Amino acid sequence: MLYLAEVQKKSGGFIGGGKADFKLLACQRGDTWTGVPGEEVIAAPDDANYNAGALVMVELSNNRQVQRHYDAGRPLVGILQNFSNQAKKSKSQEEEIDQWKQSLTFQSQELNRRELELETRQEQVEQAEADLEQLDAQRQEIEASQQELDKIKEDLDRKHEELQGAWDHLNGEVRRFDERQENAAQQAGLDETQINQLQEALERLTNAVTPTEGVREQLNLAYDLVNQQQTALAERQQSLEDQQQLLEERRQQLQQDHEALTERWHQWHDAESALNTRRADLKFQQQLLVSKQAHMQGLSQQLQLQSNLYQQVYELLNTSDKVRLSNKVDVGALDALPLEELQKTVSDLEKDLEKVSRFVNDQEEELTLEQQAIDELQQKIEQANEFDRLQLAAELTDEQDRYQMLNETLVGQRRNLLEREEVLSQHQAVLRRRQGLAAEETPVNVVDLEPILKQIDGSRQQTSETLQQAEAEIKEIQAQIEALKQEIEQQSNEQATGREELKQQDGNL
């Protein structure tokens, strides 16, 4: 079973020595880590050359024996990165779930609104149908009235003809009576009394016949009433036909508008689907950017570890004069120098190294400040709006360029500083040996550190190039993210505006 343990050493023996123990801190069970209750200490094997307080990974057998152990630095970095990625993934999934909830809520509200609108439209259609049925009933009543009026008109025309015939007959009889009266008066020589009697009889006869003038006036009034009703009926019929035609035109226009609006809604939903696709692309690019930034951070840490290893190898030069960088120092010539001159040489080298060291430290501090400025700008970019983000991105590019130039300049300066430290350390080792401050050692072959340092430096150069490539990829991804954000923002505004217009058209329809 795999454990995370802390190295503990008991003081005793030589300086820095002591038996090492492993204090178990956590245990891996599947993909999870759990803390070890209490304080459980396992004796470390003899090959466990770790400093006190170091964290190591330990594999124990069933009988609690150490099977394998190794430094926990890189595994811990991987565990922490995995935990960070899982946390980000969980947060991203929660945000996506919230977005889906909001989308479903909006769709539910939209469906309810459309359902209410459809019910309202159904009521309007039913009301229009009821009005149409009422108009049909009125039209039928008007047609029935018109038929009755036609019958009355026919009766009136027939009676008028009969009355006109009777009137003509009466006028003929009156004329014939007048003629007979004149003939009788001429032939019979009627006196005035007889004539008066005949006239009275004629008047009585005339009065006994119904006056035709009153009948004619009633007939004219009936004709006028019939004409007025026919005119009103024709106007009503024409109005009904106009309304039916207008209703049919409005129905057709409504159908066309509804089809056009439905097509625009389909286009809007298609554009919304495309916008969601772009949002998914943006999310993928952001996740890729986070992964690239984590990778770049790992490369930076790896580069720092390689630089530390390079420095630690150089520090070996301070232990004795039996290690060197190729043949930069002639130890035999230093042994031949007078002690005072050697001391003066060492003093001059120390002063020169101090100046170079101060200069390099200042440059290192400036490089650290540049890195801090880059980190701050990256945090501001994550929290800024779209307008400020563009300006901050330009500032970030300038800061990264300055950091790159300063870092490339420091490569040679660091190498020069380390070489000066190596030369000084070998001079100091010879001086201490000649002053009797260091015990004489058995002559051994001098270890040449140059190949090791070259290998470490080559690894550093390769890591630096990979880091530069990662930085270029991150810049490209950031540019793509900015372009996608601008495109998504523009399309979101257009979609919002289009949706409001469609809702207004829908309400008008």
Number of C-alpha atoms within 10 A of each C-alpha: 13 17 23 24 26 23 22 22 18 12 12 10 9 7 7 11 12 14 15 22 19 28 22 23 18 17 19 13 11 6 6 8 14 11 12 15 9 8 8 11 15 18 15 20 16 8 8 17 10 16 14 16 13 14 22 22 22 25 16 16 12 7 6 11 14 17 12 13 20 13 16 17 12 11 14 15 12 13 14 12 16 12 12 13 16 12 12 14 13 12 12 14 12 12 12 12 12 12 12 12 12 12 12 12 12 12 12 12 12 12 12 12 12 13 12 12 14 12 12 12 13 12 12 12 12 12 12 13 12 12 12 16 12 12 15 13 12 15 16 12 12 19 14 12 15 17 12 12 17 14 12 15 17 12 12 15 14 12 13 15 12 12 16 14 12 14 16 12 12 14 13 12 12 15 12 12 13 14 12 12 17 15 12 13 15 10 9 10 12 14 9 10 9 12 16 12 11 13 14 12 12 15 12 11 11 14 10 9 12 11 11 13 9 10 13 14 11 12 17 12 12 15 16 12 13 17 14 12 16 17 12 13 17 14 12 15 16 12 12 17 12 12 14 14 12 12 14 12 12 12 12 12 12 13 13 12 15 15 12 12 17 14 12 15 17 12 12 18 14 12 16 16 12 13 18 14 13 17 17 12 14 19 15 13 17 16 16 14 19 15 15 17 16 15 16 19 14 17 18 16 12 18 19 13 13 18 17 12 15 19 14 11 15 21 14 16 22 19 13 18 21 19 19 21 20 12 9 11 16 11 15 9 8 18 15 9 12 9 14 10 11 19 16 11 17 20 15 13 18 17 12 13 20 14 12 17 19 11 14 17 13 12 17 16 12 15 19 13 13 18 16 12 17 19 13 12 19 16 11 15 18 9 11 13 10 13 9 12 18 15 11 16 19 11 15 20 14 13 17 18 12 15 20 15 12 16 17 12 12 16 11 11 17 18 12 16 18 18 16 18 21 22 22 23 24 27 26 24 21 22 21 16 17 16 10 10 10 14 9 9 9 6 7 7 8 12 12 14 16 15 11 13 17 12 12 17 17 12 16 19 15 13 17 18 12 15 20 15 13 18 17 12 15 19 17 13 17 16 14 15 19 17 13 18 16 14 14 18 15 12 17 16 11 14 17 14 12 15 16 12 12 17 14 11 13 16 9 7 12
